[in-house]
Amino acid sequence: MKYRLKIHVSLKLGHSDPEGETAARLLKELGYKVESVSVGKVYTVFLEAASRREAEQKAEEMCRRLLANPTKDDYMIAVEEMK
């Protein structure tokens, strides 16, 4: 079966986010009442797997091995079966 994985990677609370801080400052300068901005990444991965569970396991493995740094990043995974 084919699956689409959406993997959202973001900084853990307390880690510096210079890109987010810059975006927040610039949005404030443009007149928006922004409290804060955080920047993250979204990976869209198309994958073949025998089951949804296997697709979820592969996504977890991808995050641990490459896509997220466990020291500074949190991640969320959404798995969608493709028709």
Rosetta blueprint (number, residue, H / E / L):
1 M L
2 K E
3 Y E
4 R E
5 L E
6 K E
7 I E
8 H E
9 V E
10 S E
11 L E
12 K L
13 L L
14 G L
15 H L
16 S L
17 D L
18 P H
19 E H
20 G H
21 E H
22 T H
23 A H
24 A H
25 R H
26 L H
27 L H
28 K H
29 E H
30 L L
31 G L
32 Y L
33 K L
34 V L
35 E L
36 S L
37 V L
38 S L
39 V L
40 G E
41 K E
42 V E
43 Y E
44 T E
45 V E
46 F E
47 L E
48 E E
49 A L
50 A L
51 S L
52 R H
53 R H
54 E H
55 A H
56 E H
57 Q H
58 K H
59 A H
60 E H
61 E H
62 M H
63 C H
64 R H
65 R H
66 L H
67 L H
68 A L
69 N L
70 P L
71 T L
72 K L
73 D E
74 D E
75 Y E
76 M E
77 I E
78 A E
79 V E
80 E E
81 E E
82 M L
83 K L
